[in-house]
């Protein structure tokens, strides 16, 4: 039987890529986004119910990177 994934980045094996070690595994590990994932918010309720629905999350586009100077 395979072992469950580590619960924190500190306990992850070093051969696991850093983004995978740092990826939140629970909603409690997500930093920020309280307006979406805070207690009683619709998206959190959908995830905790085990029946997340389809939705489109929209926001302003990120600013373009400045041209490189060289």
Secondary structure, DSSP 8 states (H G I E B T S, - for coil): ------SSGGGS-TTS-HHHHHS-SSGGG--S-HHHHSTT-HHHHHHHHT--------------------
